[in-house]
Amino acid sequence: MKTRKIPMRQCLGCGEVKPKREMIRVVKSKDGEISLDLTGKKSGRGAYICHSLDCFTQARKKRRFEKSFSCMISSDIYEEMERELKDE
């Protein structure tokens, strides 16, 4: 039986490469809205982080989300994503 290829993604915070299913996807939609995609099915440009709050703060501090999405992100959006991560 043929083994399936497991898609790997790199974390924006720590830089570790992990299976896609173990990561959280952050999405920028065509409208420019940025949000967490816990299902992994939303359409738009995606970037991945670990389930760790440390990785999120590290990526925010180094502006890696802004570089990945090529736009400025307000602190309100960061705070909302941080709240969603804590609730998960």
Number of C-alpha atoms within 10 A of each C-alpha: 3 4 5 6 6 10 9 14 20 17 22 22 23 15 14 12 15 17 11 18 13 13 21 21 25 22 24 22 14 10 7 13 11 20 18 20 17 15 9 15 9 16 11 15 15 20 21 24 27 23 16 14 14 13 17 23 14 14 19 17 11 12 15 16 26 14 10 13 17 9 11 10 16 9 10 9 13 17 11 12 17 15 11 13 16 10 7 7
